[in-house]
Amino acid sequence: MEVSKSINIEIKPEIMIPLIISEKEFIYFKNLVENIAKNIEQEYGELPKYLIGTMVELPRAALNADSIASHADFFSFGTNDLTQTTLGISRDDCSKFLPDYIENNILDNDPFISIDLNGVGKLVSNAVKDGLKANKNIKLGICGEHGGDPKSIDFFHNVGLDYVSCSPYRVPIARLAAAQARINNK
């Protein structure tokens, strides 16, 4: 807070609670964060505005997006873990069998590179719809390697996500793909 005043920049932290499975769990952790914030405010006499959200990285969270969204300021879909937990495969050892799955049309492509539209994609799409019904102001995005994949970015744009996040070396690709998705889907 002192730093933001000295350089005249408003700081607005976003606190992301990972691995949430239910509304009750999110409320529990949100209350913990808010109690800590109250202690900070008492100690410093002020508190910056902040947002509290969750990383949706488990299928159960995606299926309960409506109830969680009613208490959250944002969702960030953690597509690396959401892919692993939805498909029940580890990205660390899938290289042994994934080429056979793709060759035999069990999967269309590597689901850790491009979003699995029929599984993870449906979870994300439904969670976005349900989340927006419960909280029309919720900010929605993704973090993970899919945030740097042009096909995935196009999908995320079409389902209504506000942002993508990816590793630094993929940022130029992500920016170009996001611009193309916006232009192509007007």
N, C-alpha and C positions, 0 to 999 in steps of 0.2 A: 504494500500500500504506500509506503514511504517512497519507494522507487518510482511508482507510477506518478506520484505527485511531483517528484523532482524532475522528471523528464516530460511531464504533462501528457501522459498516455494512459488511457483507461484500460485497465486490465480486467478481463472477465474470464475467470477460470471455468473450465468445463470438467467436472469430476465424473469419470466413467467407472461404473461398477461392473466388473466382469463376471461371467459365468452365472448369471441369474437364471433361475428356473421358474419363478412364479412371482405373482403380484406381492404376496406376503413377504417373500424374501427381499424383493426390491424395497418395499416399505421399511423393513427392518434396517437395511443398510442405509437407506436414505435418511432415516431418523438418526442413525449414528453420525452421519456426515453433518446433519443440521445441528446436532448437539455440540459437535466439535466446533462448528462455525460460530455458535452462540458463545462458546468459551473464548474463541479468538476475538469476537466482537467486544466482549467484556474486558479482555486484556488490553486491546488496542483502541477501544472506543469507536471503532467503525469496522465495516466489513465490505469488501467489494461485492458487486453483484456476481452471482455465480449460477451455473447450470448443473443439474445432476441428471445423468442419463445412464444408460446401460449398453454393454456390448452384447448383442444378440448373437450368441455363438453356439447355442444348444437348441436342438429341435423343439424341446419343450417350451423354451422362451418364445420362439417364433410362433408356436401354436397358441400361446397365451399373450400375444402382442397387445391385444385390446385392453386387457386388464392392467398390464404393466404400463402401457402408454398413458393411461389416465393419471399416472403419478410421475412420469418421466418428462424431462425437457427435450431429450434426444435419444435416438437409437443409433448405434453404429453396428452394422452387421459384420461380425468377425467371420468372414467367409472361409478363411483357412480352416479354423476349427469347426465351423458349421458344416463344411464339406466332409471333414473327417467323421464327425459324429452322425451326420445324416447317412453317409454311405457305409459307415462302419469299416473304413479302411484308413490306414496310416499313410500319410504322404511320404514318410521316411522309408517305407518298405514296399510301396505299391509298384515301384519301377520293375519289380520281378514279374508281375502279372498284367500290369496295365496295357502294355503293347498288345497282348493277346485279347484283352477285353475290347480294345479299339478295333483290332483286325477282325474280330468276330461280331462286331456291331452290338456288343453288350453295353458299351458306352460309346457315345458319339466322338468324344475327344477326352483329353486329359482333364479331369474335373478340377485339378489343382491349378491349371493354367487358365482355362475358360470355364465360366460358370456352368454347372450342370443344370440345364433349364428344366428338365423333367423332375428333378428332386429338390435340390437347393433353391433353384430359381422359383419353383412353386411356393416353397416355404417363405422366401423373401417377398414375393409378390403378395401373397395372402397376408403376411405380417404387416406389410406397408398399408394395404387396404384396411385391415382391422385396426392398426395403430392410428391411422388418420381419422377413422370413424370415432375413435375414443378421444382423440386429442388432435384437432385440426391444426394446431400450431407446433406440433412436434417436428423437430429437425431430424432428418433421416439421411444416413450415409453408410458407407462401407469402409472397412479397413482390411487390408490383406492384399495378396498378390493379384487378385481379380481386379483391383483398382487400377492396375496398369495394363489390362488386356482390353484392346479395342472392342471385341465382340461383347465382353462382359459389361463394359462401360455403356455401350448402346442399350443393352438390356436394362441396366440400372437407371438410365435416363428415362426409358419408356415406362418403368414401374413407378417413377416419381421420386427417386432419391435426390437429395440436395447436393451431395458431395461424394467424392471418392478420395481415398487416401491410399498411398502405395509407397513402396521403397523409393528412395531418392533417385536412383538411376532410371526409374520408369516414369518419373514426373513429366518429361517432355512428351512421351508417347501418350500418357494419360490426358494431358492438356489438349493435344491435337485430337484424340479420340472423343473427348467431351465436346469439343467444338463441332466436330463432324456429326456427333449424335444430335446435338442441338439443331444444326442446320438441316440434317436429313429428316428430322422428325417434327418439323414445324407444322 
